[in-house]
């Protein structure tokens, strides 16, 4: 409370006066910390005085204020449970309840009246213990006529000689009543007025006491100062929001001090700007706070204020899901893609790679810069394979410094290196398995490309993204073939092992509306069918009939409508069964004939719709 130390001293003087006969006003804008200030003051003076703080927020009548004071005065009725049961308590009083108002062990006379008729002015004349001081907060937010509130306070101060501390946004208070009326009241009742100054440092220390964020107090203080946000109540909500986020992130990521610090920076910067009303969900999803645009607008201010020289971690969509939706599914997967974790192998020390140190070049001295730029250039020239998103960062850095004359690579040399790199690795497993983004704002590493809008870097980016897309499409075909083989094997294996639940689950649940049997060779299926036990043939018949039944529909369409691609498979099964049937005898031949007539031919007919 150093910023408001003079107010503390004046309050102490006021409370120690014998009979001041005036009220003490603490004013300030909403969110500046008035309630926090008085709560801390009350806590520090609890041994000397009985300060009763009553919020008038939402109060509809003077009797509401009376009830609130009464609950605070009485030790039992002041409990949380009693406050929640306020309406029940009022009803009990009306029936007559003996209470020990002064906590002296003696029951006063039965209260035989409605609570709204009780007057408390008499309670303060014969004090048996610590002096009672009333603190009224949120006066301007009351639903009671301001004239009635001021009259009530005047009665307390003038007739009952109670010491009263008022807390209000005075500018709003003046708006809510005739200014001359308030001026007359203030001259008559309020003896001293002090404005609470914003004391974020003290408040932050209190907010973060015993909290994991305490180690990042300076970082939060820096963000808060940059934001010029002056609402402590809403800022405390940001701390709660951060707790929710960080509780959903795996410890293996939170243990990285640099990641945690960047998370604190990014989260509080974006969260505070949202609470200020400066950042919309739409603009965040479009990555506008991370763009260094030429237009001087609020989003460009956010970029320059917070993100021009630091990581932004996730892309706009992910941040919007976190801040606006509280949606954290996939947060650990997104975190795993960040540059801080991509290249780290198990057992490696937590040291930033050379390119990442170079990215933060404004913190480097000349000798260290030269070592790092040479190292990154050597890595590129060696054509060793990297994660593609990291590779693009390295290309962006050497392009930027090369064009400044601070690196050893010309644009032509970088072009030749990129072409050689593409030729060497475009068919690699890594290129086929991961699709990189062509956006300079959504590369998932947590860092924007160094001078990502440079025209030469844009050419290199387009070359790599285009070739990567071709490789990824080839990889998709390979992955689909592998998936199809696994499905086929699962179907056939389940037929060979007494038709376990896998067969039923695949055809009636997992792929109930997706063609899958078109991936199976009819000859292999029929071969497995003829080798199966007779009871298995009956089970298969039940499952496939159920799969193409007219009793099931999806979006008002019969389910088999989505399975038309399986028609050729069943035609193939029909042809294969006719070919092998002459060599089969006995009961199995009869069962296969039934399967052909009651299932295969009917399915072919069903799937032959136009």
C-alpha positions as CSV (number, residue, x, y, z in Angstrom):
1,X,0.0,0.0,0.0
2,X,3.0,2.4,-0.4
3,X,1.3,4.3,-3.2
4,X,-1.7,5.0,-0.9
5,X,0.2,5.3,2.3
6,X,-1.1,8.8,3.1
7,X,-4.7,7.4,2.8
8,X,-3.9,4.7,5.4
9,X,-2.5,7.3,7.8
10,X,-5.6,9.5,7.4
11,X,-7.9,6.6,7.9
12,X,-6.1,5.6,11.1
13,X,-6.5,9.2,12.3
14,X,-10.2,9.2,11.4
15,X,-10.9,5.9,13.2
16,X,-9.1,7.1,16.4
17,X,-11.1,10.3,16.7
18,X,-13.7,10.3,19.6
19,X,-16.6,11.7,17.6
20,X,-15.8,13.0,14.2
21,X,-19.4,13.4,13.0
22,X,-18.5,13.1,9.4
23,X,-18.0,10.3,6.8
24,X,-14.7,9.4,5.0
25,X,-14.9,9.0,1.2
26,X,-12.6,6.8,-0.8
27,X,-13.1,7.3,-4.6
28,X,-11.6,6.1,-7.8
29,X,-12.5,4.7,-11.2
30,X,-14.0,1.2,-11.5
31,X,-11.4,-1.5,-11.3
32,X,-8.7,0.8,-9.9
33,X,-8.4,-1.3,-6.7
34,X,-10.7,0.5,-4.2
35,X,-12.2,-2.8,-2.8
36,X,-8.8,-4.4,-2.7
37,X,-7.5,-1.5,-0.8
38,X,-10.2,-1.4,1.9
39,X,-10.2,-5.2,2.3
40,X,-6.5,-5.1,3.0
41,X,-7.0,-2.2,5.4
42,X,-9.8,-4.0,7.3
43,X,-7.7,-7.1,7.5
44,X,-4.8,-5.1,9.1
45,X,-7.0,-3.3,11.7
46,X,-9.1,-6.3,12.8
47,X,-7.6,-6.3,16.3
48,X,-8.5,-2.6,16.9
49,X,-11.9,-2.1,15.3
50,X,-14.9,-4.1,14.1
51,X,-15.1,-2.8,10.5
52,X,-18.3,-4.0,8.9
53,X,-18.1,-3.8,5.0
54,X,-21.4,-3.9,3.1
55,X,-21.6,-3.8,-0.6
56,X,-24.6,-1.9,-1.9
57,X,-24.3,-3.5,-5.3
58,X,-27.8,-4.6,-6.4
59,X,-29.5,-3.6,-3.1
60,X,-33.1,-2.7,-3.7
61,X,-34.2,-1.2,-0.4
62,X,-32.8,0.2,2.9
63,X,-34.0,-3.0,4.5
64,X,-31.5,-4.9,2.3
65,X,-28.7,-2.8,3.8
66,X,-30.1,-3.4,7.3
67,X,-30.2,-7.1,6.7
68,X,-26.6,-7.2,5.4
69,X,-25.4,-5.2,8.4
70,X,-27.2,-7.4,10.8
71,X,-25.7,-10.6,9.3
72,X,-22.2,-9.1,9.5
73,X,-22.8,-8.1,13.2
74,X,-24.1,-11.5,14.3
75,X,-21.4,-14.3,14.3
76,X,-23.8,-17.0,13.3
77,X,-26.0,-15.1,10.9
78,X,-22.9,-13.7,9.3
79,X,-21.7,-17.1,8.1
80,X,-21.7,-18.0,4.4
81,X,-24.5,-20.5,4.9
82,X,-26.7,-18.0,6.6
83,X,-26.1,-15.4,3.9
84,X,-27.1,-17.9,1.3
85,X,-30.3,-18.6,3.3
86,X,-31.1,-14.9,3.7
87,X,-34.8,-15.3,2.7
88,X,-35.3,-18.1,5.1
89,X,-33.7,-16.1,7.9
90,X,-36.0,-13.2,7.3
91,X,-39.0,-15.5,7.6
92,X,-37.7,-16.9,10.9
93,X,-37.3,-13.4,12.4
94,X,-40.8,-12.6,11.6
95,X,-41.9,-15.5,13.8
96,X,-39.9,-14.4,16.8
97,X,-36.3,-15.6,17.4
98,X,-34.1,-14.7,20.3
99,X,-30.6,-13.7,19.3
100,X,-27.4,-12.6,21.0
101,X,-26.7,-9.4,19.1
102,X,-23.6,-8.3,20.9
103,X,-22.1,-11.8,21.4
104,X,-22.0,-11.2,25.2
105,X,-23.8,-14.5,26.1
106,X,-27.1,-12.8,26.9
107,X,-30.2,-13.1,24.7
108,X,-31.8,-9.8,23.9
109,X,-35.6,-9.5,23.7
110,X,-37.3,-11.5,21.0
111,X,-37.4,-9.8,17.7
112,X,-41.1,-9.8,17.0
113,X,-41.2,-7.8,13.9
114,X,-40.3,-8.1,10.2
115,X,-36.7,-7.6,9.4
116,X,-37.4,-4.7,7.1
117,X,-38.7,-2.7,10.2
118,X,-35.5,-3.2,12.3
119,X,-33.4,-0.1,12.7
120,X,-29.8,-0.5,13.6
121,X,-29.0,3.0,14.7
122,X,-29.5,2.0,18.4
123,X,-26.9,-0.7,18.1
124,X,-24.0,1.7,18.0
125,X,-24.7,3.9,21.1
126,X,-23.9,1.3,23.8
127,X,-20.9,-0.5,22.5
128,X,-19.7,-3.3,24.7
129,X,-16.6,-4.3,22.9
130,X,-14.6,-3.0,19.9
131,X,-16.0,0.1,18.2
132,X,-18.1,-0.7,15.1
133,X,-17.3,1.2,11.9
134,X,-19.4,0.8,8.8
135,X,-17.9,0.6,5.3
136,X,-20.2,1.0,2.4
137,X,-18.9,-0.1,-1.0
138,X,-20.4,0.2,-4.5
139,X,-22.7,3.0,-3.5
140,X,-23.2,4.1,-7.1
141,X,-24.3,0.6,-8.1
142,X,-27.2,0.4,-5.7
143,X,-30.7,0.1,-7.1
144,X,-32.0,2.2,-4.3
145,X,-32.7,5.9,-4.9
146,X,-29.5,7.7,-4.3
147,X,-31.4,10.3,-2.2
148,X,-32.5,7.5,0.1
149,X,-29.0,6.1,0.4
150,X,-27.5,9.5,1.2
151,X,-30.3,10.1,3.8
152,X,-29.6,6.8,5.4
153,X,-25.8,7.6,5.6
154,X,-26.6,11.1,7.0
155,X,-28.7,9.6,9.7
156,X,-25.9,7.2,10.7
157,X,-23.3,9.9,10.9
158,X,-25.3,12.7,12.3
159,X,-27.8,11.1,14.8
160,X,-26.1,7.8,15.7
161,X,-22.6,9.3,15.4
162,X,-21.3,6.2,13.7
163,X,-18.0,6.3,11.8
164,X,-18.7,5.6,8.1
165,X,-16.3,4.9,5.3
166,X,-17.8,5.3,1.8
167,X,-16.3,3.7,-1.3
168,X,-17.5,4.9,-4.7
169,X,-16.7,5.9,-8.2
170,X,-17.6,9.6,-7.5
171,X,-18.0,10.6,-11.1
172,X,-20.7,7.9,-11.6
173,X,-22.3,8.9,-8.2
174,X,-22.7,12.4,-9.4
175,X,-24.3,11.2,-12.7
176,X,-26.9,9.2,-10.8
177,X,-28.3,12.2,-8.9
178,X,-28.7,15.9,-9.1
179,X,-25.2,17.4,-8.8
180,X,-26.3,20.1,-6.4
181,X,-28.0,17.5,-4.1
182,X,-24.8,15.5,-4.0
183,X,-22.7,18.7,-3.4
184,X,-24.9,19.7,-0.4
185,X,-24.7,16.1,1.0
186,X,-20.9,16.1,0.6
187,X,-20.4,19.4,2.3
188,X,-22.6,18.3,5.2
189,X,-21.6,14.7,5.7
190,X,-18.3,13.9,4.1
191,X,-15.3,15.4,5.9
192,X,-12.5,13.9,3.9
193,X,-12.1,12.6,0.4
194,X,-9.2,10.6,-1.0
195,X,-8.7,9.1,-4.4
196,X,-7.3,5.6,-4.5
197,X,-4.3,5.4,-6.8
198,X,-3.6,2.4,-9.0
199,X,-1.1,0.2,-7.1
200,X,-0.6,-2.7,-9.4
201,X,2.7,-3.9,-7.9
202,X,1.4,-4.3,-4.4
203,X,-1.8,-6.0,-5.7
204,X,0.1,-8.3,-8.0
205,X,2.4,-9.5,-5.1
206,X,-0.8,-10.3,-3.1
207,X,-2.5,-12.0,-6.1
208,X,0.5,-14.2,-6.8
209,X,1.5,-15.1,-3.2
210,X,2.2,-18.9,-3.1
211,X,1.3,-19.1,-6.8
212,X,3.5,-20.8,-9.5
213,X,3.3,-17.5,-11.4
214,X,5.2,-15.7,-8.7
215,X,8.5,-16.4,-10.5
216,X,7.1,-14.5,-13.5
217,X,5.9,-11.5,-11.6
218,X,8.2,-9.1,-13.5
219,X,7.0,-10.5,-16.8
220,X,3.4,-10.0,-15.9
221,X,4.2,-6.5,-14.6
222,X,5.8,-5.6,-17.9
223,X,2.8,-6.8,-19.9
224,X,0.4,-5.0,-17.6
225,X,2.3,-1.8,-17.9
226,X,2.4,-2.0,-21.7
227,X,-1.3,-2.6,-21.8
228,X,-2.3,0.5,-19.8
229,X,-5.1,-1.7,-18.4
230,X,-6.5,-0.3,-15.1
231,X,-9.0,-2.8,-14.0
232,X,-7.6,-5.0,-11.2
233,X,-10.8,-7.0,-10.8
234,X,-10.7,-8.2,-14.4
235,X,-7.0,-8.7,-14.3
236,X,-7.5,-11.2,-11.4
237,X,-9.8,-13.1,-13.8
238,X,-6.8,-13.4,-16.2
239,X,-4.8,-15.2,-13.5
240,X,-7.7,-17.7,-13.0
241,X,-7.9,-18.1,-16.8
242,X,-4.2,-18.8,-17.0
243,X,-4.5,-21.5,-14.3
244,X,-7.1,-23.3,-16.3
245,X,-4.8,-23.2,-19.4
246,X,-1.7,-24.3,-17.6
247,X,-3.4,-27.1,-15.8
248,X,-4.2,-28.7,-19.1
249,X,-0.6,-28.6,-20.4
250,X,1.7,-31.6,-19.8
251,X,4.5,-31.2,-17.2
252,X,7.2,-32.1,-19.7
253,X,6.4,-28.9,-21.5
254,X,5.9,-26.7,-18.4
255,X,9.3,-27.8,-17.1
256,X,10.9,-25.8,-20.0
257,X,11.4,-22.4,-18.4
258,X,11.6,-20.5,-21.8
259,X,8.3,-22.1,-22.9
260,X,6.6,-21.2,-19.6
261,X,7.9,-17.6,-19.8
262,X,6.7,-17.2,-23.4
263,X,3.3,-18.8,-22.5
264,X,2.9,-16.2,-19.7
265,X,3.8,-13.3,-22.0
266,X,1.6,-14.3,-24.8
267,X,-1.4,-15.4,-22.7
268,X,-1.5,-12.2,-20.6
269,X,-0.9,-9.9,-23.5
270,X,-3.8,-11.4,-25.5
271,X,-6.1,-12.0,-22.6
272,X,-5.8,-8.4,-21.3
273,X,-6.3,-7.0,-24.8
274,X,-9.5,-9.1,-25.1
275,X,-10.7,-7.9,-21.7
276,X,-10.0,-4.3,-22.7
277,X,-12.2,-4.8,-25.8
278,X,-9.3,-4.1,-28.1
279,X,-9.1,-7.6,-29.7
280,X,-12.0,-9.5,-31.2
281,X,-12.2,-13.3,-31.8
282,X,-12.4,-12.7,-35.6
283,X,-9.2,-10.6,-35.7
284,X,-7.4,-13.1,-33.5
285,X,-8.4,-16.0,-35.7
286,X,-7.0,-14.0,-38.7
287,X,-3.7,-13.7,-36.9
288,X,-3.9,-9.9,-37.0
289,X,-2.1,-9.3,-33.6
290,X,0.9,-11.2,-35.1
291,X,1.1,-9.2,-38.3
292,X,3.4,-6.2,-38.9
293,X,1.0,-4.3,-41.1
294,X,1.4,-0.9,-42.6
295,X,-2.0,0.3,-41.4
296,X,-1.9,1.9,-38.0
297,X,-4.8,0.2,-36.3
298,X,-5.3,-1.5,-33.0
299,X,-4.0,-4.9,-34.2
300,X,-0.8,-3.3,-35.4
301,X,-0.5,-1.7,-32.0
302,X,-0.8,-5.1,-30.4
303,X,1.9,-6.5,-32.6
304,X,4.3,-3.7,-31.9
305,X,3.5,-3.7,-28.2
306,X,4.0,-7.4,-27.6
307,X,4.9,-9.6,-30.5
308,X,7.4,-7.8,-32.7
309,X,10.4,-9.4,-30.9
310,X,9.1,-12.4,-29.1
311,X,7.5,-15.8,-29.8
312,X,3.7,-16.0,-30.1
313,X,3.7,-19.8,-29.6
314,X,0.3,-20.8,-31.1
315,X,-1.5,-19.5,-34.2
316,X,-4.6,-17.3,-34.0
317,X,-7.1,-20.1,-34.2
318,X,-5.5,-22.0,-31.2
319,X,-5.3,-18.8,-29.1
320,X,-8.9,-17.9,-29.9
321,X,-10.1,-21.4,-28.8
322,X,-8.2,-20.9,-25.6
323,X,-9.3,-17.4,-24.7
324,X,-12.8,-17.1,-26.2
325,X,-14.0,-20.8,-26.0
326,X,-11.9,-22.3,-23.2
327,X,-11.4,-25.2,-25.6
328,X,-8.1,-26.9,-24.9
329,X,-8.4,-30.2,-26.7
330,X,-5.2,-30.8,-28.7
331,X,-3.2,-28.1,-26.8
332,X,-0.4,-30.6,-26.0
333,X,-0.2,-31.7,-29.6
334,X,0.1,-28.1,-30.7
335,X,2.8,-27.5,-28.0
336,X,4.8,-30.5,-29.2
337,X,5.1,-28.8,-32.6
338,X,6.8,-25.7,-31.2
339,X,10.4,-25.0,-32.1
340,X,11.5,-25.5,-28.5
341,X,10.5,-29.1,-28.6
342,X,10.7,-30.2,-32.3
343,X,14.5,-30.8,-32.5
344,X,15.0,-32.0,-28.9
345,X,15.8,-35.6,-28.5
346,X,15.4,-37.6,-25.3
347,X,18.3,-37.0,-23.0
348,X,19.5,-33.8,-24.7
349,X,20.2,-30.7,-22.6
350,X,17.7,-27.9,-22.7
351,X,19.7,-25.5,-24.9
352,X,18.2,-23.4,-27.6
353,X,19.4,-24.4,-31.1
354,X,21.6,-22.0,-33.0
355,X,18.9,-20.8,-35.4
356,X,16.6,-19.9,-32.5
357,X,19.4,-17.9,-30.7
358,X,20.0,-16.2,-34.1
359,X,16.3,-15.4,-34.4
360,X,16.6,-13.4,-31.2
361,X,19.5,-11.5,-32.7
362,X,18.9,-8.2,-30.9
363,X,20.2,-9.8,-27.7
364,X,23.5,-10.9,-29.3
365,X,26.9,-9.4,-29.2
366,X,29.0,-9.3,-32.4
367,X,31.2,-12.4,-31.7
368,X,28.2,-14.6,-30.8
369,X,26.3,-13.4,-33.8
370,X,29.1,-14.3,-36.2
371,X,29.4,-17.8,-34.6
372,X,25.7,-18.4,-34.9
373,X,25.2,-17.2,-38.5
374,X,28.2,-19.3,-39.6
375,X,26.8,-22.3,-37.9
376,X,23.3,-22.0,-39.5
377,X,24.9,-21.4,-42.9
378,X,27.0,-24.5,-42.5
379,X,24.0,-26.6,-41.5
380,X,22.2,-25.5,-44.6
381,X,25.2,-26.0,-46.9
382,X,25.7,-29.5,-45.6
383,X,22.2,-30.5,-46.9
384,X,21.5,-32.4,-43.7
385,X,17.8,-33.1,-43.3
386,X,15.7,-30.9,-40.9
387,X,12.1,-30.6,-39.8
388,X,10.7,-28.6,-42.8
389,X,9.3,-25.8,-40.6
390,X,12.7,-25.4,-38.9
391,X,14.4,-25.5,-42.3
392,X,12.3,-22.6,-43.4
393,X,13.3,-20.6,-40.4
394,X,16.9,-21.1,-41.2
395,X,16.4,-20.1,-44.8
396,X,14.5,-17.0,-43.7
397,X,17.4,-16.0,-41.3
398,X,20.2,-16.5,-43.8
399,X,18.2,-14.6,-46.5
400,X,17.6,-11.7,-44.1
401,X,21.2,-11.4,-42.9
402,X,22.7,-12.1,-46.4
403,X,20.8,-9.2,-47.9
404,X,22.0,-7.0,-45.1
405,X,25.6,-8.0,-45.9
406,X,25.9,-9.6,-42.4
407,X,25.9,-13.2,-43.7
408,X,27.9,-15.1,-46.3
409,X,25.1,-16.3,-48.5
410,X,23.8,-14.5,-51.6
411,X,20.2,-14.9,-52.8
412,X,21.5,-17.0,-55.7
413,X,23.4,-19.3,-53.4
414,X,20.4,-19.8,-51.2
415,X,18.3,-20.6,-54.3
416,X,20.8,-23.4,-55.3
417,X,20.9,-24.8,-51.7
418,X,17.0,-24.9,-51.6
419,X,16.8,-26.6,-55.0
420,X,19.4,-29.2,-54.0
421,X,17.7,-29.8,-50.7
422,X,14.3,-30.3,-52.4
423,X,15.8,-32.7,-54.9
424,X,17.5,-34.7,-52.1
425,X,14.6,-35.0,-49.7
426,X,11.3,-34.5,-51.5
427,X,10.7,-38.3,-51.5
428,X,11.7,-38.7,-47.9
429,X,9.4,-40.1,-45.3
430,X,9.4,-36.8,-43.5
431,X,8.2,-34.8,-46.5
432,X,5.5,-37.4,-47.2
433,X,4.2,-37.4,-43.6
434,X,4.0,-33.7,-42.7
435,X,2.3,-30.9,-44.6
436,X,3.8,-27.5,-44.0
437,X,1.7,-24.3,-44.2
438,X,2.4,-21.7,-46.8
439,X,1.3,-18.9,-44.4
440,X,4.0,-16.9,-42.7
441,X,1.7,-16.5,-39.7
442,X,0.8,-20.1,-39.1
443,X,3.9,-22.2,-39.2
444,X,3.1,-23.9,-35.8
445,X,6.7,-23.4,-34.4
446,X,5.7,-20.5,-32.2
447,X,7.9,-18.0,-34.0
448,X,7.3,-15.8,-37.0
449,X,9.8,-16.2,-39.9
450,X,12.5,-13.5,-39.8
451,X,11.3,-10.9,-42.3
452,X,8.8,-13.4,-43.6
453,X,7.3,-10.9,-46.1
454,X,10.6,-10.6,-48.0
455,X,10.0,-11.3,-51.7
456,X,13.0,-13.7,-52.1
457,X,12.1,-15.7,-49.0
458,X,8.5,-15.9,-50.3
459,X,9.9,-17.5,-53.5
460,X,11.8,-20.1,-51.4
461,X,8.8,-20.7,-49.2
462,X,6.5,-21.3,-52.2
463,X,9.0,-23.7,-53.8
464,X,9.3,-25.8,-50.7
465,X,5.5,-25.7,-49.9
466,X,4.6,-26.7,-53.5
467,X,7.0,-29.7,-53.5
468,X,6.0,-30.7,-50.0
469,X,2.4,-30.8,-51.1
470,X,3.1,-33.1,-53.9
471,X,5.1,-35.4,-51.6
472,X,2.4,-35.3,-49.0
473,X,-0.3,-36.3,-51.6
474,X,1.9,-39.3,-52.5
475,X,2.3,-40.1,-48.9
476,X,-1.5,-40.0,-48.4
477,X,-2.0,-42.6,-51.1
478,X,0.6,-44.9,-49.4
479,X,-1.1,-44.3,-46.0
480,X,-4.5,-45.1,-47.4
481,X,-3.2,-48.3,-49.0
482,X,-1.6,-49.4,-45.7
483,X,-4.9,-48.6,-43.9
484,X,-6.9,-50.5,-46.5
485,X,-4.6,-53.5,-46.1
486,X,-5.0,-53.5,-42.3
487,X,-8.7,-53.3,-42.7
488,X,-8.8,-56.2,-45.2
489,X,-6.5,-58.3,-43.0
490,X,-8.7,-57.6,-40.0
491,X,-11.9,-58.7,-41.9
492,X,-10.3,-61.8,-43.3
493,X,-8.5,-62.7,-40.0
494,X,-11.8,-62.3,-38.1
495,X,-13.4,-64.8,-40.6
496,X,-10.6,-67.3,-40.0
497,X,-10.9,-67.1,-36.2
498,X,-14.5,-68.0,-35.6
499,X,-15.8,-64.6,-36.6
500,X,-15.0,-62.6,-33.5
501,X,-16.5,-59.2,-32.8
502,X,-14.0,-57.4,-35.1
503,X,-15.9,-58.4,-38.2
504,X,-19.3,-57.2,-36.8
505,X,-17.8,-54.0,-35.4
506,X,-16.0,-53.1,-38.6
507,X,-19.0,-53.6,-40.9
508,X,-21.8,-52.4,-38.6
509,X,-20.1,-49.7,-36.6
510,X,-16.7,-48.4,-37.7
511,X,-17.6,-48.5,-41.5
512,X,-21.4,-48.6,-41.3
513,X,-21.7,-45.8,-43.9
514,X,-18.4,-46.0,-45.6
515,X,-17.5,-48.4,-48.4
516,X,-14.7,-50.7,-47.3
517,X,-15.4,-54.2,-48.8
518,X,-14.4,-52.7,-52.2
519,X,-10.9,-52.9,-50.9
520,X,-11.2,-56.7,-50.5
521,X,-10.4,-59.1,-53.3
522,X,-13.6,-61.2,-53.9
523,X,-11.5,-64.3,-54.6
524,X,-9.7,-64.0,-51.2
525,X,-13.0,-63.4,-49.4
526,X,-14.7,-66.5,-51.0
527,X,-11.6,-68.6,-50.3
528,X,-11.9,-67.7,-46.6
529,X,-15.6,-68.3,-46.7
530,X,-15.3,-71.8,-48.1
531,X,-12.7,-72.7,-45.5
532,X,-14.8,-71.4,-42.6
533,X,-16.8,-73.5,-40.3
534,X,-20.5,-73.9,-41.2
535,X,-21.6,-71.8,-38.2
536,X,-19.3,-69.0,-39.3
537,X,-21.1,-68.8,-42.7
538,X,-24.4,-68.2,-40.9
539,X,-22.9,-65.4,-38.8
540,X,-21.4,-63.7,-41.9
541,X,-24.8,-63.9,-43.5
542,X,-26.4,-62.2,-40.6
543,X,-23.9,-59.4,-40.5
544,X,-23.9,-58.6,-44.2
545,X,-27.7,-58.7,-44.3
546,X,-27.8,-56.2,-41.4
547,X,-25.3,-54.0,-43.2
548,X,-27.5,-53.5,-46.2
549,X,-30.9,-53.6,-44.5
550,X,-33.6,-51.1,-45.5
551,X,-34.4,-50.6,-41.8
552,X,-31.5,-48.2,-41.3
553,X,-31.3,-44.7,-42.6
554,X,-28.9,-41.7,-42.4
555,X,-30.1,-38.2,-43.1
556,X,-33.3,-39.7,-44.4
557,X,-31.4,-41.9,-46.9
558,X,-31.1,-45.7,-46.6
559,X,-27.7,-46.6,-45.2
560,X,-26.9,-48.7,-48.2
561,X,-27.0,-45.5,-50.3
562,X,-23.6,-44.7,-49.0
563,X,-22.2,-48.2,-49.8
564,X,-22.7,-48.2,-53.6
565,X,-18.9,-48.6,-54.2
566,X,-19.1,-52.1,-52.8
567,X,-21.3,-53.3,-55.7
568,X,-18.4,-54.6,-57.8
569,X,-17.1,-56.5,-54.7
570,X,-20.4,-58.5,-54.4
571,X,-20.6,-59.1,-58.1
572,X,-17.2,-60.6,-57.8
573,X,-18.3,-62.7,-54.9
574,X,-21.2,-64.0,-57.0
575,X,-18.9,-65.0,-59.8
576,X,-16.4,-66.6,-57.5
577,X,-19.0,-68.6,-55.6
578,X,-20.5,-70.0,-58.9
579,X,-17.0,-71.0,-59.9
580,X,-16.1,-72.9,-56.7
581,X,-19.5,-74.4,-56.0
582,X,-19.2,-77.5,-58.2
583,X,-16.3,-78.7,-56.0
584,X,-18.1,-78.3,-52.7
585,X,-20.5,-81.0,-51.3
586,X,-22.7,-81.7,-48.4
587,X,-24.2,-79.3,-46.0
588,X,-21.6,-76.6,-46.7
589,X,-22.7,-76.5,-50.3
590,X,-26.3,-75.9,-49.2
591,X,-25.3,-73.2,-46.8
592,X,-23.2,-71.4,-49.4
593,X,-26.2,-71.6,-51.9
594,X,-28.4,-70.0,-49.2
595,X,-25.8,-67.3,-48.7
596,X,-25.7,-66.7,-52.4
597,X,-29.4,-66.5,-52.9
598,X,-30.5,-64.8,-49.6
599,X,-27.6,-62.4,-49.2
600,X,-25.3,-61.9,-52.2
601,X,-27.9,-61.6,-54.9
602,X,-30.2,-59.4,-52.8
603,X,-27.3,-57.1,-51.9
604,X,-26.4,-56.8,-55.6
605,X,-30.0,-55.9,-56.4
606,X,-30.1,-53.3,-53.5
607,X,-26.8,-51.6,-54.6
608,X,-27.8,-51.5,-58.3
609,X,-30.1,-48.5,-57.8
610,X,-29.7,-45.6,-60.2
